[in-house]
Amino acid sequence: MELCQVLERLEGAHTQIERVGEICGASSISYGVLHYGDVIYMKSVGLRDQAQRLPADSQTIYPLASVSKGFLAAAVGVLVDEGKLNWHVPIRTYLPQFDPVHDRDLGQYANMIDLLSHATGIAQHELLHIGPFGSIISESSKLVHLLNALPTSNSHGSRFRRWWLYNNHVSALASQVLESVSDGVCYPDYLEQRILRPLHMLRTFISTNKFDSDSNIALPYARLSDGSFAKLAFPEWLQETTHILASQGVTSCVQDLLIWAKAILERELWEQLQDKEKLDRPFPPNNPLRQVTTIRHGHNPHPLDDALGHPSHYCLGWLGLTLPSSNLGMISFNKETRRSCDHLDYVLGKDSPPLRVILHNGKAPGYNSAIYTFPETTSAIIVLSNGATDGDPADWGAQILTQELFDLRPRMDIVSLAEKEAALSRRWFDDCILRPLREDLQRCERGSRAGNSHLHDLKRYEGRYRNVYLLTTVNIRFDEPSLGLTVSFNHRTDKEYTLRFHNEHGFSFLPPDRDSWLRDCMLEVFDYRTGILKFTHTDDGHISGLWWKWSAWEEASFFTKQPST
């Protein structure tokens, strides 16, 4: 009887999920539910391929983005269990070149737990890796050298183990540690051989070739302001040559992820009972996972303050919460209702018993994903979507399904919250990108009689600007047909973006409108200051370099103009 009631509630949730998809601009949403160890519900809505009008289903493959971090932690856990890695041994034991220059304690003490729980305090630096049109501009072989040079402190002092700072590239360094002890096996092969294949996750890939060649994949889309869907390029980090693959590059389907969630929950329960009862229980059959309790233990407390006072912890590739919690959704792409604090009026389960949830979200251009697991009932919710631009339908869907699965009280109208998020998201680009740009330009025009007179000599800005510590070159080119400037980064001169005048000796590579921001895969540019290059010149008028604030939370860095060759 109870299962019938649960299924009835889940069936009723489908209408809400359909509505959330419409609100957010999803092309498709696929989802599934595991309860007491059994798959009880799977459903899909919408099109995985707009051009061919192909519907999504439970076997449709979507890129998972940051949900991939749970797989990385699991791969490390297997090596720890075999004695080839140790959670607490300094990273430098495996990668001797790891030695951040701004905090020697990092080189001396930082370990795998610090990497995977985002506790190193190393600066976020997406724009040093991902350039215009979602291009990969960095060299993975030099990742450790770049990390060594990045800032590690703020006005409060060292951030190491004191400041939770989410960082895709620091966690990806764990894959290079893994490869250093895995007898020459690369991370994608290791994951496939040791975890995916034993679990019979036959539709989960960490290879762009296998993903691209599959006949049932969700294509990346952005819904534009006129309601049309623009097809995007596949994320370049799906390529096996990039380190970002480890923290972002797993692709999978609902059917496989329910297998994954069940394996995690069963192994976690076995380890907890084994530790509690000190008995020699047989391993769960055909389950290759190890060290799951360590992986899903809360290592980094209170990533964000919970308005309800329940403890929240970042684990290793997972976020642990106890409902009711205002931190539900904190790592989703539903950002605007959190900034406005509207989410505080929609907290799930305030009148229900506490409920433990260990989860993660993922976001890539054209895709959203969410995995929620509930250890107390061996339950899980998987939601995958493509095409959303006005909020994160995967997380809204997961919250809706959580409310229905556990019949949480009082009932919250998540659809209404999704509508607020969509409205705020559509205004965000103008409020946070275009308006500050206009205000800067107006101040410049009021304060300078010279105006834009220097723009007639744009060719003098042309050249290569290098910061040797950040291993980054900014290429400025004068484009004869348009009589304007373009920018590209490092070796990716094939991915140029137009520079527009910002203010005196300042130029912007910010997209001109929200549709361009979406279509050109520029999601990493979310603070207008990071899209501005400020050029410097000598007394005789020659351009000597430029300042670039490559992270919203760090000081700008100087890039020296290189001699012409």
N, C-alpha and C positions, 0 to 999 in steps of 0.2 A: 504493500500500500504506500509506504513512504517513497519508494522509487517512482511509483506512478505519479505521485504529487510533485516530485522533483522534476520529472520529465515534462509534466504539464507546465510547470513554471518556466523551464528552459524553452519550451515551445513558445510560450508567451513572450519570452525575451527576444525572439527572432525579429518581431516587428520593431522593437526598440533598436536593434542592431542595424536593421535596414535603414531606419530613419537616421541613425548616427552616420552611416555611410553616405547618405545624401547630404547631410549637413557638412561633413568634413571634405566631401569631394573624392571619396574612395571609388576606384573603379571596381574593386572586388574586396570582399572580406571572407576569409575562411576561418572556421573556429571549431574547437572540439573540447569535450569535457571528460575527464577521468574522475571516478568517484569510488571510494573503497577498493581501489586497485583495478577497476573495470572501466573500459571505455563505454560511456552511456549515451553520448550524443556527439554527432558531427554534422555540420551544415555549412553551406556557402551561399553567398549572395553576390551577384554582379559578374563582371566580365574580366577575365585575366588578360584578354587581348581585345582591345577596342576595334581595331581595323577588321579583324576576322569574326568579331562578335562571338568569341569563345568563352563559355562560362567557366568559372573557377569551381574546384571541388576539393575534397580532402587530400588529394594527391598532388595538387598544384604546388609547385615549388616557388618559394619566395626567399630573397636574401634576408637574413636575420639581423644584420648589423650587430649591435652590441649584445644581443642575446648570445652571440658567438663566444663571449667571454666565459660562459659557463662550461663550454666544451674545452677551452684552453685550460681552465683550472682542473678539469677532470683529467686531461692528458698529463698535467704535472702531477696530479695525485697518484696516478699509476706508477710513475717513475719514483716518487717518494716511497711508495709501498715496496718497490723493488730495491730500495737503498741506493739508487743512482742519484737522487736529489734529496735535499733536506730542506724542510720549510724554513728552518731557523739559521742555516748557514749563510754567511754573506754572499751576495751575488758575485762579488769579486773573486770568490773561490772558483767559480765556473767561467766568468768573463773577467779576466784580470784587468782589462782595459777600462772597466767601469769605475770611474773615480770623479764624480762631479766636483768641479773646482771651487764652487761657491759654498760648499758644505762638506768638509772632509768626513764628517760623521756618516754621511750617506754611503760613501765608498767603503767605510770601515764596517758599518753595521746593517745596511739595508739588505733585506732578504726577500725570498719569493712571496711571503705574506705581504710585505710592504708593496711590492710591485702589483700584486693582484687585488689588493684592497685600496689602492690609490692613496697610500700613506706616505709616499716619498716627498711630496711637496714640490716636485719638479714642475716648472711652469707648463701650463697648457699652451700648445703651440701648433694647432691644426693648420694654420696658414703657412707654416714652414714645410708642410707635407702635401697639402691639397690646394691646388691652384685653380685658375679659371676653368669652367666647364667640368669640374670634378676631376681634373687631371692630377696624377701623382707627380710631384715635382722633386721629391727627395730620393736619395739612394739608400736603400735599406741596409746595405753593407756598412754605412757610416752612421747608423742610428745611435749607437752607443757614444760615439764621439760628439754628436749633436746634444744628446742628453747631458753629457759631461759639462757642456758650456752654458746650459740654460739656468736662469735664476731659480733659486730655491728658498727665497725668504720674502717676507713682506714687512710692513711697518711694525709688526709684532715680533719679528725675529725669524728664526729658522722655522720652516713649515714641516720639516721632517717629523713624522709621527705626532704632529700637533694640529695639522690642518688637512682636512679631507679635500683633495683636489683631483677631480676626475680627469683621467688622462689616458686616452686610447693608446698612445705610443709607448708610454712607460709600461703598461700592462702587456703590450705586444713584445716588449723586450724579453718577457718570460719565454716566448717561443724560441728566441735565439739561445737562451739558457738551455731549454729542452733539447735543441738540436746539438748542443755541445756535448751532451752526455748520452745521446741515443744512437750511437754507432753509425753516424752519418746519415740517418734517416731524416728527411725533411719533415717539417711539422704536418703538412697536409697528408703525407703518406702515413705518418705515425698515427694521426687521428683516425684515418680510415682503417688501418690494420688492427689497432689495439682497442678501438671503441665502437666505431660505426658498424664495421662488419660483424663483430661478435654479437652486437645487439640487433642485427638484421635490419639496420636502418638503411635500406637500399635506395631510398630517394633523398638522402642527405649527402651533399657534396661540399667540398672545399676546393673546387677547381672550376675555373671559368669555362674550360672546354666542356666538361660534363654538364654544367648548368646550361650553357648556350645550346648544346646539341639535344637537350631533352625536349620532348614534344608537348610537355604540359608545364609551362612556366608562366608566372605572372610577369607581365612587362611593366617597366617603370613609367609612370605618367605623372604629370602635374596638371591639375585643373586650373585653367586660366580664368581671368576676370570675366570673360564672355561665356563661361560655362563649358568651353571645349576642353578636351584632353590633349595635351601635347606629350608626345612620346619622348622620353629622355634617353640619354646614353646610359648603358649599364655602368655601374660604379667600377672605376679602374682598380679599386682595391681587391676585386675578385681575382685579379691576376696573381699567379703563384710567385711572381718575382717581388712582391711587396710585403713588407713586414705587417702592414695593416690587415692583411688577410687573417692573421691569427686572432685579432681582437674584433674583427668586423665581417669576416668573409665566409662564414658558414651559410649555406642555402639549404632549405628543408621545407617539408610540408607538414600539415596538421597531423596526418596519420603517423609519421615518423616521430614527431615531437611528443606525441602521447606515449610512444614507446620509451623515449628518452626520459620523460618525466616519471614514468612508472619505475624505470630502472633506478633513477636517483632516489626516489622515495623508499623503495624496497631496500636498497643498500643502506640508506641512512637509518632506517628502522633497525635493520640487522646489526649495524655497528653500535647503535645506542643500547640495544638489548645485550649485546655481547659485552659491552663495557660495564653495564649495570649488573648483570647476573654472573659475569665471569665464567660463562659456560662455553663449551666448544660446539657452537651451533654450526650446522652446515651452511656454506655460502648460498645466497640466492642463485638458483641455476642460471647459467649462461649470462651472468652479470659480470662484466669486466671492470666495473667501477670500484675505486678504492679511495680511502681517506675522505669520504663524503661528509662526515661530521665535522672534520676540520675545515673543509671547503665552505660549508654552509653555516659555520659558527660565526658569530658577530665579532669581527676583528677591529673595526673602526667605528666607535660609538658615536651616535647622534650626528650623522652627516648633515642633517638639518634639524632644528628644534621642532619637536612635535607639540602642537598646541594642546594636545590632550594628555601629554606627559608620559605616554608609553615609550619605552626605549626603542630606538631604531638603530640598526647597525648595517654597515656595508660589510659583506662577507668576502669571499673570493669569487668574483664574477656573479654575485647575487646580492640582493638587498633584502634584509630581514626586518619585518614589521610585525606588530601585533595590532589587529583591528579591535576597536576603532582607532584609526590613525590618520592624522592630517597629512602624513607623508606618503600615503598611497598616491601614486602618480608622479612623485617628485622627479623621477628620471625618465618620464615619458616626454613626448613632444607637446603636451598640453601645458604650455608655459604661461600663457597670458592670464588665465583665471587664477593661477597661483600668484602672479605679480599683483593682481587686483584683490587677492584674498577671497575671491568668490568661492573657492573650493572649500573654505571653512564652513560654509553653510550646507555642504553636501557630503559630510563624512559618513561613511558606511558603518552600520552596526552599533550605533551609540547605545541602543537599548538591548543589545544582544550580548551573549557571553563573549569574552575575549577569544580571538581567533588568530592563530599564528599563520602568517603568509610569507613565503620566501620567493622572490620574483626577480624578473629583470625585463627591461624594455629595450627596443632597438629602433633606430631611425637612420635611414639612408635616403638619398634623393629618389623619390618615387615609391618608398616602402616604409611601413611601420610594423612592429612586431611586439608581442607581449607574451610572457610565460609566467603564470602564477602557480605556485605549488602550496599545498596545505598538508603539512606532515601529519597532523592529528587524525585526518580521515583518509590518508593516501589519495588525495584528490589533486587535480591539476586542471588549469584552464589555459588553452592555447588560442591566440587570436593573431592572424596574419592579414595584412592588407596591402594593396598597392594603389597609388594615385592620389592619396589624401594630401591636401595642402592647407586646409582650414581646421587644424587640430589633428589629434592622434586617435583615429577610430579604433585602433587595436587596443589601446588602453581603456577607452570608453567601453568597448565591448567586453573587455575582461572585468571591468567593474560591474557592468550590468549583469554578467553571468555569475559573478561572485555573490551579488545580492540575491539572485534567484536560487542559486545552488544551495545556499545556506539559510535562505529565507530571513535575511537580516532585517532588523527593525531599528528605527522607523524606516519606511521605504523612502528612498531618495530618487528624485527625478533626474537621472543622469543625462537624459536627452536634453533637458532644459539647460544643464550646465554645458553640454556640448554646443548648444546654440550660442551661449555667451562666449565661449572660447572661439568659435568660428567668427563671430562679429569682431571680437578684439583682434584676432589674427589678421583679418583682412585690413584692419586699420594700422597694424603694427608697422609695416614698411614705411608708410608715409609719416607716422608719428616719430619713429625712432631712427630712420635713415634719411628720408628726404627733407623733413623739417629742419633737423640740425644742420644739414648741408646748406639749405637756403638761408638760415640765420647766420651761418659763418660767412657766406658770400655777401650778405647785406652789410655785415659789420666791416668786411673788407672794403666794400664800395664806399661806405661812409668815412672810413679812416684813411683812404688813399686817394689823392688827387690823380695819381698816375693811372689808376684804373687797370685796364688789361693791356697797356701799351707794349709790355714785354712779349706778348703772345705772337708778335710778328716774327720772332726769332726762335721758334720752337726747336730748330735743329740743334741748338747748343745743349739741349737736355739729352740728346741721343747719346747712348753709351751703355757700358756695363758697370753696375754698382755692386760692390762685393763686401760682405761681412764674413771674414774668414772664420770667426768663432761660431757663427750660426750656419756655416757651410752653405750659404745662400747667396745667389747672384740675382739681382733685379735687372732685367734687360729692358731698356727704353729705346724704342725705334720711332723715327719720324716716318710717317706714312705719306708718301707723295700724293697718291690719289685723293686722300681725304684732307691733306694738309694738316694732319693732327698727329698725336702721339699714341703709341700702343705700349703695353707692358706685358712681359712674360717672365717666367721664373726658371732659373737654372737652365737645364738642357731642353726644357719644354717650350722652345720657340714656336712650335706648331700650335700652341694654345695661347694666342695673344688676346688681350682684352683692351678695349678703347679706354684711353685716359681722357678725363674731362677736367676743365679748369675748375679749381676749387676756390683758391684765393691766391694772393701774391706768392709765387713760387711754390704753390701747392696744387697738386693734381689728384684726382680721385679715380679709382677703378671700380667704384661702386656701380651696380646696375642702375639704369635710369628709372626703372619701375619694378613693381612687384612681379609682374609676369616674367620679366627678364631675369630677375633674381631666381625664380623657380626654374625657368626653362634652361638657364645657363648653369644650373647646379652650383649655386654660390651660397649654400646654406651656412657655410663656415663664417661668412661675413655677416655677423649679426650685430656688430657694434660699428657705427659709421666711422669711428676714428681709425679702425683697422684697415679701412679702404683708402686711406689718404697717404700720399707720398709728399713729403715736404723737402724741397730741394734747397741746398745751401750754395752760396757763391762766394768767390774771393772778392777783394776790393776792386779788382779790374774787371769784374763781371763774369768770370769763368765759373761754371758749375763745378763744385768740388765734391759733392756727395748728396745724400738724401737721408732723411730720418723716416723710419717706418715703425709704427706701433703695431707689431704683428700679433699681439695678444691684448685683449681688452683689459687684462689685469696686470700687465707688465709695462715698464717704461719703454719708450721708443728706443730703437737701436740705430746706430749710424752705419750707413753703407757707403764706402769710399768709391768714387768714380775711378775706374781703371784707365790706364793710358791706352790710347788708340793703337791698334796693331796693324 
